[in-house]
């Protein structure tokens, strides 16, 4: 398990910039949001942790990002590889840890004002933070807001359900949106006691491209002259989070307790449309197509024992309760309730200054109760169309009553050997498992946000896998080299697969079905930094991920493209400038009914300057992505299916103005 960090402001506005770390990719959405992927695994295999609490929203949805205020993130830790021992089954692929502002060491009033602009969608956002540190008490308040317009692409047509649709003025109509976020944090820190509580609320609203939502209609794609307006269809989500953390030091032990409550309310609004002549618009909220309200309460208690400098171990207990309510005139996901408990033990042992071990074991138990749902309008439609009783039974019951229990063990053992003061070797082996999620067990309907009919399977068992990771670190005064390899074997890998079957639902396209198989996900990564002299720095990063369906002897779907990144930077104490070349290889190792994605070479540039103005030192960063306006595709993007390319030339300007006054 390797932890890598990203400093503040490299990820502002989207998590896609974590792609600078080999093995980490992002499923881009275009409107400024992204889903993280670590070593070919994403969604419910990657946990995002903020304030010690796992982010709990509709993680399975590829058409929206994380409900997190990016301006509030001070730094990011990326744990590549299974972290199930620490964060449960959802962390089979890795963890993204979002770190907040640290407490100042001196008494002061401080804060910052940040603004961000992007040309590709006319994005403009800003944030104001004010903090006060006095004695053992710390308060912080932040408000952020951003607006963005229709997303520009280097293309004049796209394809949806084999139909070619025009793209007017190079913009995807109705992909504008905005976000408003607020948070309050209080901390009290003493010698043997620490307490923190935080409340945050994130609201996001963004339009859906109307050419691929509902019934395709070219008339809805014509330019309306307003880049920033949001029309139907659109989605909005409000994520409220409250959390508290307490630490108590007692002799050689540290007791930590975390508790969190989250309410994630997501809606997809679309002008009422029906494919069935007998369906009437609801009397209340007639344009509410989908509605999900997910409430989560989770608690962690850990006791860390440090009997000596050579040995420490931790015992922890976790409890979580979730309830999801669904609504709207369409159907995708049923109501469900889920409870889980876990107990874990981890340790670290330093045998000598050169040799150390770490690892642990964890037991999880989960129960899920899914409610049944039948679409009587669809049943009548299929009957009128002459379908068999079997087809009517299969399709009209969107979900069945499902009550399942899942339990299993996870373990990990790692060793670190210091070959010399500049070199170390790390080896980790482990076994992890993941509980199937409600959508994998019971989804059955058209998800317009991702342009497909998704269908779950109630017979899925827990996902189980074995992982092996080996990395070598060499760091000298001028050169850092970190090659690593990993091998994951899954006894029961769950994935969403294009079935090749055409859905009998109107305007639904191909069925994507959750299924399982024996699978291998393996690969290698390389990071290298060379300090050529005091001012010049060369950085290289590369990654390759290999996926294999052992049963059918073909690749898995949605495999990342191999990537090679070269960057040269010149810098001094107040100014830096870099040029970067990114080679993205063709992805021809694809699943059945999945398209091949071509490669590309991108040129990027950027610079950062710190300007002294009186007592203030604003930091200005200007970057240009895809300088040549190259048209290319991201094999992981759900936009790939309708031939929407990645952003063209994009100019980004970030200004951060910190200030402080000692008390």
TORPA-152000 format. One line per 2 residues: number of its first residue (from 0); their letters; for each residue x, y, z of C-alpha. Coordinates in Angstrom, 2 decimals. Layout:
N
NUM	A	X/Y/Z; ...
//
This chain:
663
0	XX	0.00/0.00/0.00; 1.60/3.27/-1.13
2	XX	0.44/6.74/-0.08; 1.13/9.64/-2.44
4	XX	0.22/13.27/-1.80; -0.90/16.19/-3.95
6	XX	-0.53/19.73/-2.68; -3.27/22.33/-2.54
8	XX	-4.78/23.91/-5.66; -3.55/21.24/-8.08
10	XX	-7.03/19.73/-8.08; -9.25/22.78/-7.78
12	XX	-12.62/22.40/-9.42; -12.15/18.75/-10.40
14	XX	-10.37/15.61/-9.27; -9.15/14.98/-12.81
16	XX	-5.72/16.50/-12.07; -4.88/13.56/-9.80
18	XX	-4.12/11.92/-13.13; -0.56/13.26/-12.72
20	XX	-0.04/10.26/-10.41; 0.61/7.04/-12.37
22	XX	-2.16/4.50/-11.91; -4.77/7.17/-11.15
24	XX	-7.27/8.17/-13.80; -10.49/10.16/-13.89
26	XX	-13.80/9.45/-15.59; -14.48/12.92/-16.91
28	XX	-17.94/14.37/-17.26; -17.08/17.58/-19.09
30	XX	-19.02/20.02/-16.94; -16.22/20.20/-14.39
32	XX	-16.78/16.98/-12.46; -14.93/13.67/-12.48
34	XX	-14.90/10.23/-10.88; -11.55/8.90/-9.62
36	XX	-10.23/5.54/-10.82; -7.24/3.78/-9.25
38	XX	-5.48/1.00/-11.15; -8.52/0.26/-13.28
40	XX	-11.03/0.28/-10.41; -13.60/3.00/-9.66
42	XX	-17.03/3.82/-8.22; -17.72/1.58/-5.18
44	XX	-14.17/0.21/-5.27; -12.56/3.58/-4.46
46	XX	-13.37/5.36/-1.20; -13.20/9.14/-0.88
48	XX	-12.59/10.17/2.73; -13.10/13.69/4.11
50	XX	-12.69/14.60/7.78; -12.21/10.91/8.58
52	XX	-15.65/10.03/7.16; -16.22/8.13/3.90
54	XX	-18.16/10.14/1.33; -21.54/8.45/0.84
56	XX	-23.52/9.59/-2.18; -24.62/7.90/-5.38
58	XX	-21.06/6.69/-6.09; -22.24/4.27/-8.76
60	XX	-23.40/7.11/-11.05; -20.87/7.93/-13.77
62	XX	-22.74/11.07/-14.83; -21.93/13.20/-11.79
64	XX	-18.89/13.95/-9.67; -18.13/14.08/-5.97
66	XX	-20.25/16.35/-3.81; -17.19/18.02/-2.27
68	XX	-16.09/21.66/-2.22; -12.74/21.43/-4.04
70	XX	-11.73/24.89/-2.80; -11.79/23.55/0.77
72	XX	-9.29/20.75/0.10; -5.81/21.57/1.35
74	XX	-4.09/18.45/0.03; -4.89/14.95/-1.22
76	XX	-3.43/11.61/-0.18; -3.84/8.78/-2.68
78	XX	-3.60/5.23/-1.37; -3.04/2.93/-4.33
80	XX	-3.99/-0.67/-3.76; -6.43/-2.38/-1.41
82	XX	-7.20/-0.38/1.74; -10.11/-2.52/2.93
84	XX	-8.50/-3.01/6.34; -8.82/0.70/7.08
86	XX	-11.94/1.75/5.17; -14.01/-1.36/4.48
88	XX	-15.05/-3.20/1.34; -15.58/-0.03/-0.71
90	XX	-11.82/0.58/-0.61; -10.82/-2.52/-2.56
92	XX	-9.18/-0.39/-5.25; -7.77/2.40/-3.09
94	XX	-8.57/5.58/-1.21; -8.61/9.31/-1.97
96	XX	-8.08/11.19/1.32; -9.12/14.85/1.21
98	XX	-7.29/16.88/3.85; -8.64/20.16/5.22
100	XX	-6.74/23.25/6.35; -4.26/22.55/9.13
102	XX	-4.44/24.41/12.45; -1.91/27.28/12.53
104	XX	0.86/26.98/15.11; 0.44/30.61/16.24
106	XX	-2.56/32.62/17.42; -3.85/34.50/14.39
108	XX	-6.71/35.55/12.17; -6.07/34.29/8.68
110	XX	-7.75/33.23/5.46; -7.64/33.34/1.69
112	XX	-9.59/34.42/-1.35; -9.38/32.18/-4.42
114	XX	-10.73/32.54/-7.94; -10.60/30.10/-10.84
116	XX	-11.40/30.50/-14.57; -11.58/27.90/-17.36
118	XX	-12.11/28.76/-20.99; -13.49/25.38/-22.16
120	XX	-16.84/25.98/-20.46; -16.56/29.60/-19.33
122	XX	-16.13/28.42/-15.76; -15.71/31.10/-13.10
124	XX	-15.56/30.23/-9.43; -14.44/31.75/-6.19
126	XX	-14.08/30.95/-2.52; -13.58/32.92/0.69
128	XX	-12.19/31.33/3.86; -11.75/32.95/7.27
130	XX	-10.08/31.23/10.21; -9.30/32.14/13.80
132	XX	-6.82/30.32/16.02; -6.71/31.38/19.67
134	XX	-5.09/29.25/22.33; -6.50/25.72/22.07
136	XX	-9.49/26.78/19.96; -9.79/27.04/16.19
138	XX	-12.74/28.19/14.05; -13.01/28.25/10.26
140	XX	-15.80/29.22/7.88; -15.80/28.97/4.08
142	XX	-18.18/29.85/1.25; -17.60/28.88/-2.38
144	XX	-19.57/29.46/-5.56; -18.93/28.65/-9.21
146	XX	-20.77/28.95/-12.52; -19.98/27.33/-15.85
148	XX	-21.44/27.40/-19.34; -22.01/24.90/-22.12
150	XX	-19.08/22.57/-22.61; -17.00/23.12/-25.78
152	XX	-15.67/20.16/-27.78; -13.57/19.93/-30.98
154	XX	-16.38/18.29/-32.98; -19.44/19.27/-35.01
156	XX	-21.39/15.99/-34.73; -21.91/13.16/-32.25
158	XX	-23.71/9.79/-32.54; -26.53/8.64/-30.25
160	XX	-28.28/5.29/-30.84; -26.75/5.14/-34.36
162	XX	-28.20/8.59/-35.14; -25.83/11.43/-36.05
164	XX	-26.66/14.66/-34.21; -25.24/18.15/-34.91
166	XX	-23.14/20.10/-32.40; -23.80/23.79/-32.98
168	XX	-20.94/26.26/-32.42; -18.79/23.47/-30.99
170	XX	-20.77/23.40/-27.71; -22.87/20.71/-26.07
172	XX	-26.08/22.56/-25.42; -27.48/22.68/-21.89
174	XX	-24.34/21.41/-20.14; -24.10/24.60/-18.06
176	XX	-24.46/24.62/-14.28; -23.44/26.08/-10.97
178	XX	-22.35/25.04/-7.48; -22.75/26.65/-4.04
180	XX	-20.93/25.28/-0.98; -20.56/26.30/2.64
182	XX	-18.81/24.79/5.66; -18.04/25.54/9.31
184	XX	-15.33/23.80/11.35; -14.42/23.98/15.04
186	XX	-11.40/22.33/16.69; -10.12/22.15/20.24
188	XX	-6.62/20.81/20.68; -4.91/20.14/23.99
190	XX	-1.98/18.01/25.06; -3.98/14.83/25.64
192	XX	-7.27/15.73/23.98; -8.41/16.69/20.49
194	XX	-11.92/17.41/19.24; -13.18/18.54/15.83
196	XX	-16.66/19.01/14.45; -17.59/20.12/10.95
198	XX	-20.80/20.88/9.06; -20.87/21.29/5.27
200	XX	-23.46/21.62/2.54; -22.76/21.21/-1.18
202	XX	-25.35/22.04/-3.86; -24.74/21.33/-7.55
204	XX	-27.01/21.88/-10.52; -26.09/21.07/-14.11
206	XX	-27.91/20.48/-17.35; -28.03/17.28/-19.37
208	XX	-27.24/17.31/-23.06; -30.80/17.01/-24.51
210	XX	-29.70/15.11/-27.60; -29.10/12.02/-25.50
212	XX	-31.80/12.31/-22.87; -35.26/10.94/-23.42
214	XX	-36.38/10.85/-27.04; -33.70/12.34/-29.38
216	XX	-34.93/15.54/-31.00; -32.65/17.66/-33.19
218	XX	-34.81/20.76/-32.64; -33.73/20.82/-28.99
220	XX	-30.06/21.03/-29.97; -30.23/24.39/-31.76
222	XX	-28.26/27.23/-30.20; -30.44/29.43/-27.98
224	XX	-27.83/32.21/-27.71; -27.29/31.80/-23.95
226	XX	-24.32/29.71/-22.90; -25.14/29.78/-19.18
228	XX	-28.87/29.01/-19.02; -30.04/25.66/-17.64
230	XX	-33.11/24.12/-19.20; -34.80/20.76/-18.85
232	XX	-33.38/18.15/-18.64; -31.05/18.81/-15.70
234	XX	-29.92/17.26/-12.45; -29.36/18.75/-9.04
236	XX	-27.91/17.28/-5.88; -27.64/18.55/-2.33
238	XX	-25.18/16.85/0.00; -25.30/17.69/3.71
240	XX	-22.62/16.30/5.98; -22.04/16.61/9.71
242	XX	-19.08/14.93/11.38; -17.25/14.85/14.70
244	XX	-13.90/13.40/15.73; -12.42/12.95/19.19
246	XX	-8.97/11.74/20.24; -7.78/11.02/23.77
248	XX	-4.18/10.12/24.68; -3.93/7.78/27.66
250	XX	-0.38/6.72/28.49; 0.71/4.53/25.55
252	XX	-2.73/4.38/23.91; -4.68/6.75/21.64
254	XX	-8.47/6.40/21.53; -10.17/7.84/18.41
256	XX	-13.89/8.09/17.72; -15.55/9.37/14.53
258	XX	-19.24/9.79/13.84; -20.89/11.20/10.73
260	XX	-24.31/11.85/9.25; -24.85/12.44/5.52
262	XX	-27.94/13.23/3.49; -27.52/13.01/-0.27
264	XX	-30.55/14.15/-2.27; -30.23/13.83/-6.05
266	XX	-32.87/14.56/-8.69; -32.98/14.23/-12.46
268	XX	-35.57/16.58/-13.96; -36.91/16.16/-17.49
270	XX	-40.03/17.40/-19.26; -42.54/14.62/-18.70
272	XX	-42.39/12.19/-21.56; -43.82/8.72/-21.79
274	XX	-43.26/5.86/-24.15; -46.60/4.38/-23.10
276	XX	-49.95/5.83/-24.18; -51.61/4.94/-20.87
278	XX	-49.16/6.79/-18.60; -50.21/10.23/-17.35
280	XX	-48.03/12.91/-15.82; -47.93/12.92/-11.99
282	XX	-50.03/15.65/-10.34; -47.09/16.73/-8.16
284	XX	-43.66/17.46/-9.65; -44.65/16.19/-13.12
286	XX	-41.15/16.74/-14.51; -39.31/14.80/-11.79
288	XX	-37.90/11.84/-13.66; -35.69/10.31/-10.95
290	XX	-35.32/11.13/-7.27; -32.92/9.53/-4.79
292	XX	-32.47/10.37/-1.10; -29.65/8.48/0.58
294	XX	-29.15/8.90/4.33; -26.08/7.48/6.03
296	XX	-25.00/7.28/9.67; -21.60/5.78/10.37
298	XX	-19.37/5.54/13.42; -15.79/4.39/13.96
300	XX	-14.00/3.70/17.24; -10.28/2.87/17.18
302	XX	-7.77/2.30/19.93; -4.11/2.56/18.98
304	XX	-1.61/0.98/21.38; 2.08/1.91/21.30
306	XX	3.83/-0.32/23.85; 7.28/0.43/22.35
308	XX	8.99/2.33/19.56; 9.31/-0.95/17.66
310	XX	5.72/-2.13/17.83; 2.22/-0.65/17.67
312	XX	-1.21/-2.06/16.90; -4.76/-0.80/16.51
314	XX	-8.15/-2.37/17.20; -11.16/-0.76/15.54
316	XX	-14.92/-1.18/15.24; -17.16/0.35/12.54
318	XX	-20.95/0.52/12.29; -22.93/1.95/9.34
320	XX	-26.62/2.34/8.51; -28.00/3.49/5.14
322	XX	-31.48/4.11/3.77; -32.30/5.08/0.20
324	XX	-35.66/6.35/-1.03; -36.51/6.55/-4.73
326	XX	-39.13/8.46/-6.69; -39.98/10.04/-10.03
328	XX	-42.02/8.99/-13.04; -39.14/6.82/-14.29
330	XX	-37.32/4.02/-12.50; -33.67/3.11/-12.10
332	XX	-32.98/2.14/-8.48; -35.39/0.82/-5.80
334	XX	-35.78/1.73/-2.13; -33.31/-0.13/0.05
336	XX	-31.88/-0.34/3.55; -28.36/-1.50/4.37
338	XX	-26.57/-2.16/7.67; -23.00/-3.23/8.24
340	XX	-20.58/-3.87/11.08; -16.86/-4.54/11.05
342	XX	-14.01/-5.23/13.43; -10.35/-4.87/12.46
344	XX	-6.87/-5.29/13.89; -3.77/-3.74/12.29
346	XX	-0.14/-3.63/13.37; 3.29/-2.21/12.58
348	XX	6.55/-3.85/13.72; 10.03/-2.40/13.16
350	XX	12.37/-5.34/13.48; 15.37/-3.07/12.88
352	XX	16.24/0.25/11.30; 16.19/-1.50/7.93
354	XX	13.39/-4.05/8.18; 9.72/-3.51/9.14
356	XX	6.38/-5.31/8.80; 2.79/-4.08/8.73
358	XX	-0.59/-5.67/8.16; -3.79/-6.77/9.79
360	XX	-7.09/-8.59/9.52; -10.70/-7.41/9.27
362	XX	-14.12/-9.05/9.43; -17.16/-7.39/7.80
364	XX	-20.81/-8.30/7.99; -23.50/-6.57/5.90
366	XX	-27.23/-6.96/5.29; -29.22/-5.36/2.50
368	XX	-33.00/-5.21/2.16; -34.24/-4.11/-1.30
370	XX	-37.90/-3.37/-1.99; -39.73/-4.64/-5.05
372	XX	-41.13/-2.32/-7.72; -43.36/-3.03/-10.72
374	XX	-44.06/-0.71/-13.67; -47.67/-1.39/-14.63
376	XX	-47.49/1.05/-17.56; -44.62/-0.94/-19.03
378	XX	-46.50/-4.22/-18.47; -49.51/-2.93/-20.43
380	XX	-47.24/-1.57/-23.18; -45.44/-4.89/-23.61
382	XX	-48.77/-6.74/-23.65; -50.04/-4.43/-26.42
384	XX	-46.82/-5.02/-28.37; -47.38/-8.77/-28.25
386	XX	-44.49/-9.75/-26.01; -44.58/-13.07/-24.17
388	XX	-45.62/-13.46/-20.55; -41.98/-14.27/-19.73
390	XX	-40.73/-10.98/-21.23; -43.49/-9.01/-19.50
392	XX	-42.60/-10.62/-16.16; -38.87/-9.96/-16.61
394	XX	-39.12/-6.32/-17.68; -42.15/-4.95/-15.82
396	XX	-40.79/-5.94/-12.43; -38.06/-3.32/-12.19
398	XX	-36.87/-4.96/-8.96; -37.80/-7.84/-6.70
400	XX	-37.78/-8.10/-2.91; -34.19/-8.96/-2.08
402	XX	-32.80/-9.73/1.37; -29.16/-10.76/1.36
404	XX	-26.45/-11.19/4.00; -22.77/-10.86/3.15
406	XX	-19.78/-11.51/5.41; -16.11/-12.22/4.83
408	XX	-12.53/-11.60/5.95; -9.85/-9.28/4.60
410	XX	-6.18/-9.40/5.48; -2.93/-7.80/4.42
412	XX	0.77/-8.30/5.14; 3.49/-5.95/3.99
414	XX	7.23/-5.71/4.39; 9.64/-2.82/3.87
416	XX	13.38/-3.33/3.52; 15.84/-0.43/3.44
418	XX	18.53/-1.61/1.03; 20.52/1.55/1.75
420	XX	19.75/5.06/3.06; 18.63/5.98/-0.49
422	XX	16.84/2.77/-1.48; 13.95/0.73/-0.15
424	XX	11.89/-2.22/-1.33; 8.21/-2.63/-0.45
426	XX	6.16/-5.81/-0.86; 2.49/-6.24/0.04
428	XX	0.14/-9.19/-0.29; -3.48/-9.28/0.74
430	XX	-6.98/-10.57/0.30; -10.02/-8.31/0.18
432	XX	-13.72/-8.53/-0.57; -16.50/-6.16/-1.57
434	XX	-20.22/-6.35/-0.86; -22.40/-5.98/-3.98
436	XX	-24.20/-2.64/-4.06; -27.93/-2.04/-4.55
438	XX	-27.53/-0.99/-8.17; -25.51/-4.12/-9.00
440	XX	-28.19/-6.31/-7.42; -31.36/-4.56/-8.54
442	XX	-30.99/-1.76/-11.10; -33.28/-2.26/-14.10
444	XX	-34.10/0.70/-16.29; -32.90/3.38/-18.65
446	XX	-30.28/5.67/-17.13; -30.43/8.60/-19.55
448	XX	-27.49/10.27/-17.83; -25.17/7.56/-19.13
450	XX	-27.12/6.66/-22.31; -27.86/3.03/-21.52
452	XX	-30.23/0.47/-20.05; -28.60/-0.85/-16.85
454	XX	-29.67/-4.18/-15.38; -28.58/-5.71/-12.07
456	XX	-28.53/-9.34/-10.94; -29.90/-10.43/-7.56
458	XX	-27.73/-13.59/-7.63; -24.37/-11.80/-7.41
460	XX	-22.06/-12.93/-4.62; -19.41/-10.90/-2.82
462	XX	-16.46/-9.78/-4.90; -13.29/-11.49/-3.66
464	XX	-9.75/-10.79/-4.70; -6.07/-11.42/-3.99
466	XX	-3.57/-8.60/-4.43; 0.20/-8.45/-4.75
468	XX	2.15/-5.20/-4.98; 5.90/-4.61/-5.26
470	XX	7.61/-1.22/-5.46; 11.18/0.02/-5.34
472	XX	12.07/3.53/-4.20; 15.40/5.15/-4.95
474	XX	15.91/8.73/-3.86; 19.14/10.71/-4.03
476	XX	19.90/14.39/-4.01; 19.19/14.73/-7.73
478	XX	17.24/11.65/-8.81; 14.09/9.92/-7.58
480	XX	12.94/6.69/-9.25; 9.85/4.72/-8.14
482	XX	8.92/1.71/-10.32; 6.09/-0.55/-9.12
484	XX	4.14/-3.56/-10.30; 0.85/-5.00/-9.09
486	XX	-1.19/-8.14/-9.72; -4.85/-8.61/-8.70
488	XX	-6.72/-11.88/-9.11; -10.49/-11.83/-8.52
490	XX	-12.50/-14.97/-7.88; -15.73/-13.08/-8.55
492	XX	-15.16/-9.70/-10.21; -18.39/-7.69/-10.70
494	XX	-18.59/-5.38/-13.70; -21.07/-3.63/-15.96
496	XX	-20.86/-5.30/-19.33; -22.31/-4.42/-22.74
498	XX	-24.46/-7.47/-23.43; -24.95/-7.11/-27.16
500	XX	-28.72/-7.42/-26.56; -31.01/-4.64/-27.72
502	XX	-33.40/-3.58/-24.95; -37.11/-3.93/-25.71
504	XX	-37.71/-0.69/-23.82; -38.33/2.23/-26.22
506	XX	-35.23/4.36/-27.01; -33.11/2.37/-24.55
508	XX	-30.36/1.01/-26.79; -28.10/-1.83/-25.68
510	XX	-28.50/-3.50/-22.29; -25.54/-3.13/-19.92
512	XX	-25.76/-5.95/-17.40; -23.96/-6.39/-14.07
514	XX	-22.24/-9.75/-14.16; -19.31/-11.49/-12.50
516	XX	-16.31/-13.48/-13.63; -12.85/-14.64/-12.64
518	XX	-10.57/-11.80/-13.65; -7.05/-10.42/-13.55
520	XX	-6.12/-6.75/-13.28; -2.37/-6.21/-13.37
522	XX	0.10/-3.60/-14.47; 3.07/-1.42/-13.78
524	XX	3.87/2.21/-13.04; 6.95/4.40/-13.10
526	XX	7.70/7.78/-11.53; 11.03/9.51/-12.09
528	XX	12.21/13.00/-11.12; 15.60/14.41/-12.09
530	XX	16.87/17.72/-10.68; 19.08/18.78/-13.57
532	XX	20.35/21.75/-11.58; 19.02/24.34/-9.12
534	XX	16.42/25.63/-11.60; 15.60/22.75/-13.95
536	XX	13.48/19.69/-13.12; 12.54/16.78/-15.39
538	XX	9.61/14.49/-14.48; 8.48/11.29/-16.15
540	XX	5.52/9.11/-15.28; 4.12/6.08/-17.07
542	XX	1.49/3.43/-16.49; 0.14/0.30/-18.11
544	XX	-2.91/-1.67/-16.92; -3.78/-5.13/-18.20
546	XX	-7.26/-6.61/-17.65; -8.39/-10.13/-18.45
548	XX	-11.67/-12.03/-18.19; -10.45/-15.52/-17.28
550	XX	-13.70/-17.27/-18.14; -14.08/-15.90/-21.66
552	XX	-10.40/-15.17/-22.33; -11.03/-11.55/-23.38
554	XX	-10.31/-8.16/-21.78; -12.65/-6.55/-19.26
556	XX	-14.64/-3.51/-20.36; -13.56/0.07/-19.57
558	XX	-9.80/-0.58/-19.32; -7.59/2.54/-19.01
560	XX	-5.34/3.52/-21.89; -1.55/3.25/-21.38
562	XX	-0.09/6.70/-20.76; 3.37/8.30/-20.80
564	XX	3.84/11.80/-19.40; 6.99/13.95/-19.73
566	XX	7.35/17.34/-18.04; 10.19/19.87/-17.92
568	XX	10.03/22.68/-15.33; 12.15/25.79/-14.80
570	XX	11.70/27.47/-11.41; 13.15/29.87/-8.91
572	XX	11.85/31.20/-5.60; 9.02/33.27/-7.11
574	XX	8.32/31.90/-10.59; 8.01/28.56/-12.40
576	XX	7.08/27.48/-15.92; 6.61/24.00/-17.31
578	XX	5.98/22.26/-20.62; 4.43/18.82/-20.78
580	XX	3.88/16.16/-23.39; 1.34/13.40/-22.75
582	XX	1.30/10.31/-24.99; -1.97/8.34/-24.72
584	XX	-1.86/4.93/-26.40; -4.62/3.31/-28.40
586	XX	-6.89/1.02/-26.37; -7.56/-1.98/-28.58
588	XX	-7.92/-4.51/-25.74; -11.69/-4.16/-25.41
590	XX	-14.61/-6.30/-24.30; -17.19/-7.60/-26.75
592	XX	-19.52/-4.88/-28.02; -17.08/-2.21/-26.83
594	XX	-15.43/0.23/-29.21; -11.69/0.64/-29.71
596	XX	-10.38/4.07/-28.66; -7.52/5.68/-30.55
598	XX	-4.45/7.28/-29.02; -3.28/10.89/-28.99
600	XX	-0.38/13.16/-28.10; -1.16/16.29/-26.08
602	XX	0.89/19.38/-25.35; 0.30/21.30/-22.12
604	XX	1.99/24.34/-20.58; 1.69/26.26/-17.34
606	XX	3.35/28.78/-15.05; 3.03/29.97/-11.45
608	XX	4.15/33.27/-9.95; 4.15/34.66/-6.41
610	XX	3.92/38.43/-6.44; 4.77/40.54/-3.40
612	XX	2.28/43.40/-2.91; 2.87/45.06/0.43
614	XX	2.14/42.50/3.12; 0.27/40.26/0.67
616	XX	1.68/37.58/-1.64; -0.90/36.46/-4.18
618	XX	-0.16/33.30/-6.16; -1.18/33.24/-9.83
620	XX	-1.21/30.05/-11.91; -1.90/30.01/-15.64
622	XX	-2.07/26.74/-17.58; -3.06/25.68/-21.09
624	XX	-4.26/22.11/-21.69; -4.28/20.56/-25.17
626	XX	-2.55/23.50/-26.83; -2.98/22.09/-30.34
628	XX	-6.75/21.57/-29.84; -6.28/17.88/-30.60
630	XX	-9.45/15.81/-30.95; -9.18/12.66/-28.84
632	XX	-11.29/10.32/-26.69; -11.05/9.05/-23.13
634	XX	-11.83/5.34/-23.13; -13.16/5.64/-19.56
636	XX	-15.57/8.48/-20.22; -19.23/7.61/-20.58
638	XX	-19.28/10.34/-23.24; -17.11/8.01/-25.36
640	XX	-20.20/5.96/-26.20; -21.79/8.87/-28.11
642	XX	-18.47/9.95/-29.67; -18.05/13.10/-27.59
644	XX	-14.32/13.92/-27.54; -12.35/15.25/-24.57
646	XX	-11.90/19.01/-24.12; -10.12/20.99/-26.77
648	XX	-7.80/23.83/-25.90; -8.49/24.94/-22.33
650	XX	-6.94/27.95/-20.60; -7.11/27.91/-16.81
652	XX	-6.29/30.82/-14.50; -6.13/30.42/-10.74
654	XX	-5.50/33.28/-8.30; -5.06/32.62/-4.61
656	XX	-4.65/35.48/-2.12; -3.73/34.37/1.42
658	XX	-3.71/36.79/4.34; -3.05/36.61/8.08
660	XX	-2.69/38.75/11.19; -0.95/37.53/14.33
662	X	-2.79/38.03/17.63
//
